[in-house]
């Protein structure tokens, strides 16, 4: 299982680059530049897979020997969740390393997603790790209350959704570092991959779309297995240099 092999990964392999707002061609071109510089981060694909499709995304990045975090944030009915994940698992030439879905979905729907994965790739495989999105890092306190009701906090909902994810057999969680640290108090949540998005680099000003932020070294030091970095790298004047800085910070923390 992937969680048992994280310690064997190099620092750059624990970084996920979010190519949000980019086309597949643009993302692949930037990723090739990172590879040419000796870095091999994971590519995160969401909107860039909309037109070309998942097979095209997997074909492009697999040709570069790169792993993919597919980020559709699946959230649907029981049967449809099974169908979504079954199709993800059947992607050619290989399934993604990770796929996201909302942990706030019904327990039956989450269980069907797990069944779809396990029937195609098996339960103990390293690939197609299903990651439960707990509370989006773009949500502030007022947003959480408006969605989940009076008294709800990002922290309390994280704990609730994390236990749901563990119970149904998801492989990991995606949440801000603040909430993931809260999860360390519960031994029952051990064994889940921990992915922190909304990562910024020191002295970078662009925090667009994120309300609860971490730097790469802080995230790894506090227990993250992987960190997701977007604009801090992709919108940098020198993306390779920005990624190099991120790699150095991760290396310092492991």
C-alpha positions as CSV (number, residue, x, y, z in Angstrom):
1,X,0.0,0.0,0.0
2,X,1.2,3.5,-0.8
3,X,1.2,4.7,2.8
4,X,3.8,2.1,3.6
5,X,6.1,3.4,0.9
6,X,6.0,7.1,1.5
7,X,9.3,7.0,3.5
8,X,11.0,5.6,0.4
9,X,10.0,8.6,-1.8
10,X,12.3,11.4,-2.6
11,X,11.3,15.0,-1.5
12,X,10.1,16.0,-5.0
13,X,7.9,12.9,-5.2
14,X,6.0,14.1,-2.2
15,X,5.0,17.3,-3.9
16,X,1.8,17.5,-6.0
17,X,1.7,20.3,-8.5
18,X,-1.8,21.6,-9.0
19,X,-2.2,22.6,-12.7
20,X,-5.5,24.4,-12.1
21,X,-6.7,26.6,-14.9
22,X,-4.2,25.2,-17.3
23,X,-4.8,23.1,-20.4
24,X,-3.4,19.6,-20.7
25,X,-0.8,20.9,-23.2
26,X,0.3,23.7,-20.9
27,X,0.5,21.5,-17.9
28,X,2.4,18.8,-19.7
29,X,4.9,21.3,-21.0
30,X,5.6,22.8,-17.6
31,X,5.8,19.3,-16.1
32,X,8.3,18.3,-18.7
33,X,10.4,21.3,-17.7
34,X,10.4,20.1,-14.1
35,X,11.5,16.6,-15.2
36,X,14.3,18.0,-17.4
37,X,15.5,19.9,-14.2
38,X,15.6,16.6,-12.4
39,X,12.4,16.9,-10.4
40,X,9.5,14.4,-10.5
41,X,6.5,15.7,-8.7
42,X,3.0,14.3,-9.0
43,X,0.7,16.1,-11.4
44,X,-2.8,17.1,-10.1
45,X,-5.4,17.2,-12.8
46,X,-8.9,18.5,-12.4
47,X,-10.3,20.9,-15.0
48,X,-7.5,20.1,-17.5
49,X,-9.1,16.6,-17.8
50,X,-12.5,18.0,-18.7
51,X,-12.2,18.2,-22.5
52,X,-9.5,15.6,-23.3
53,X,-10.6,13.1,-20.8
54,X,-8.8,11.0,-18.1
55,X,-7.2,8.6,-20.6
56,X,-5.5,11.5,-22.5
57,X,-4.2,12.9,-19.2
58,X,-2.9,9.5,-18.1
59,X,-1.3,8.9,-21.4
60,X,0.5,12.2,-21.5
61,X,1.9,12.0,-17.9
62,X,2.6,8.3,-18.0
63,X,4.8,8.9,-21.1
64,X,6.9,11.2,-18.8
65,X,7.0,8.4,-16.1
66,X,4.9,10.8,-13.8
67,X,2.2,9.9,-11.4
68,X,-1.2,11.7,-11.4
69,X,-3.6,12.8,-8.7
70,X,-6.9,13.0,-10.4
71,X,-9.0,15.6,-8.6
72,X,-12.7,15.4,-9.8
73,X,-14.0,15.5,-6.2
74,X,-16.7,12.9,-7.0
75,X,-20.0,13.4,-5.1
76,X,-23.1,11.6,-6.3
77,X,-25.5,8.8,-5.8
78,X,-24.5,5.3,-4.7
79,X,-24.6,3.7,-8.1
80,X,-23.0,6.7,-9.8
81,X,-20.1,6.7,-7.4
82,X,-19.4,3.1,-8.2
83,X,-19.5,3.9,-11.9
84,X,-17.3,6.9,-11.5
85,X,-14.5,5.1,-9.6
86,X,-14.8,1.9,-11.8
87,X,-14.1,4.1,-14.8
88,X,-11.3,5.9,-13.1
89,X,-9.8,2.5,-12.2
90,X,-10.0,1.4,-15.8
91,X,-8.1,4.4,-17.2
92,X,-5.6,3.7,-19.9
93,X,-2.6,3.2,-20.0
94,X,-2.8,3.1,-16.2
95,X,-5.1,4.4,-13.4
96,X,-4.1,7.5,-11.5
97,X,-2.2,7.2,-8.3
98,X,-4.9,9.1,-6.4
99,X,-8.5,10.1,-6.9
100,X,-10.5,12.6,-4.8
101,X,-14.1,12.4,-3.6
102,X,-16.1,14.3,-1.0
103,X,-16.1,12.5,2.3
104,X,-19.3,14.4,3.1
105,X,-21.2,12.1,0.8
106,X,-23.5,9.3,2.2
107,X,-21.8,6.2,3.7
108,X,-23.4,3.9,1.1
109,X,-22.1,6.1,-1.7
110,X,-18.6,6.1,-0.2
111,X,-18.7,2.4,0.2
112,X,-19.7,2.0,-3.4
113,X,-16.8,4.1,-4.5
114,X,-14.5,1.8,-2.5
115,X,-16.1,-1.3,-4.1
116,X,-15.6,0.2,-7.5
117,X,-11.9,0.6,-6.8
118,X,-11.4,-2.8,-5.2
119,X,-13.2,-4.7,-7.9
120,X,-10.9,-3.3,-10.6
121,X,-7.5,-2.8,-9.0
122,X,-7.7,-4.8,-5.7
123,X,-7.8,-3.6,-2.1
124,X,-4.0,-3.7,-1.4
125,X,-2.7,-2.0,-4.5
126,X,-0.5,1.1,-4.5
127,X,-2.6,2.8,-7.2
128,X,-6.0,4.6,-7.2
129,X,-5.8,5.7,-3.6
130,X,-9.2,7.2,-2.8
131,X,-8.8,10.5,-1.0
132,X,-11.6,12.0,1.0
133,X,-12.0,15.7,0.7
134,X,-13.1,16.9,4.2
135,X,-13.4,20.7,4.3
136,X,-12.2,22.7,1.2
137,X,-9.4,25.1,2.1
138,X,-11.3,27.8,0.3
139,X,-14.0,27.8,3.0
140,X,-13.8,30.2,5.9
141,X,-15.7,29.9,9.2
142,X,-18.8,31.6,7.9
143,X,-18.9,29.3,4.9
144,X,-18.7,26.2,7.1
145,X,-21.6,27.4,9.3
146,X,-23.8,28.3,6.3
147,X,-23.3,24.9,4.7
148,X,-23.3,22.6,7.8
149,X,-25.3,24.6,10.3
150,X,-24.9,26.6,13.5
151,X,-22.0,25.4,15.7
152,X,-20.2,23.7,12.9
153,X,-16.5,24.3,12.5
154,X,-13.9,23.2,10.0
155,X,-12.2,21.2,12.8
156,X,-15.4,19.4,14.0
157,X,-16.5,18.5,10.5
158,X,-13.0,17.3,9.6
159,X,-13.2,14.8,12.5
160,X,-16.6,13.6,11.5
161,X,-15.7,13.2,7.8
162,X,-12.3,11.6,8.7
163,X,-13.9,8.9,10.7
164,X,-16.4,8.2,7.9
165,X,-13.5,7.9,5.5
166,X,-11.7,5.4,7.7
167,X,-14.9,3.4,8.3
168,X,-15.7,2.8,4.6
169,X,-12.1,2.1,3.6
170,X,-10.8,5.2,1.9
171,X,-7.0,5.4,1.6
172,X,-6.5,9.0,2.7
173,X,-7.7,12.5,3.5
174,X,-7.3,15.9,2.0
175,X,-7.6,18.8,4.4
176,X,-5.8,21.9,5.6
177,X,-2.9,21.3,8.0
178,X,-4.9,22.8,10.9
179,X,-7.5,20.1,10.7
180,X,-5.2,17.3,10.0
181,X,-3.2,18.0,13.1
182,X,-6.4,17.7,15.0
183,X,-6.8,14.2,13.5
184,X,-3.5,13.0,15.0
185,X,-5.3,12.9,18.4
186,X,-7.2,9.9,17.2
187,X,-5.3,6.6,16.8
188,X,-8.2,5.2,14.8
189,X,-7.2,7.5,11.9
190,X,-3.7,6.1,11.7
191,X,-3.1,4.4,8.4
192,X,-4.7,7.1,6.3
193,X,-2.7,9.1,3.8
194,X,-2.6,12.8,4.8
195,X,-2.5,15.4,1.9
196,X,-2.4,19.1,2.7
197,X,-3.5,21.5,-0.1
198,X,-3.3,25.3,-0.1
199,X,0.5,25.2,0.3
200,X,2.4,28.4,-0.3
201,X,6.1,29.2,-0.3
202,X,7.7,31.6,2.1
203,X,7.4,35.3,1.0
204,X,4.9,34.5,-1.8
205,X,2.0,36.8,-1.8
206,X,-0.6,34.9,-3.9
207,X,-3.0,33.2,-1.6
208,X,-5.9,33.3,-4.0
209,X,-8.6,30.8,-3.3
210,X,-7.2,29.5,0.0
211,X,-8.1,30.6,3.6
212,X,-6.0,28.2,5.7
213,X,-2.4,28.0,4.5
214,X,0.8,26.1,5.2
215,X,4.3,26.0,3.9
216,X,5.8,22.7,2.6
217,X,8.2,22.2,5.6
218,X,5.6,23.0,8.2
219,X,3.1,20.6,6.5
220,X,5.7,17.7,6.4
221,X,6.9,18.4,9.9
222,X,3.3,18.2,11.2
223,X,2.8,14.8,9.6
224,X,1.6,15.3,6.0
225,X,2.6,12.6,3.5
226,X,2.1,14.8,0.5
227,X,1.7,18.5,-0.1
228,X,-0.2,20.2,-2.9
229,X,1.3,23.4,-4.4
230,X,-0.4,25.4,-7.1
231,X,0.1,29.1,-8.0
232,X,3.2,29.4,-5.8
233,X,5.0,27.3,-8.4
234,X,2.9,27.4,-11.6
235,X,2.5,31.2,-11.6
236,X,6.0,32.0,-10.4
237,X,8.3,33.9,-12.7
238,X,10.7,31.0,-12.6
239,X,8.6,27.8,-11.9
240,X,11.6,25.5,-11.8
241,X,13.3,27.7,-9.2
242,X,10.0,27.8,-7.2
243,X,9.7,24.0,-7.3
244,X,13.4,23.7,-6.2
245,X,12.6,25.9,-3.2
246,X,9.7,23.7,-2.3
247,X,11.8,20.5,-2.7
248,X,14.5,22.0,-0.4
249,X,11.8,22.8,2.2
250,X,10.4,19.3,2.1
251,X,13.9,17.7,2.2
252,X,14.7,19.8,5.3
253,X,11.5,18.6,7.1
254,X,11.8,14.8,6.4
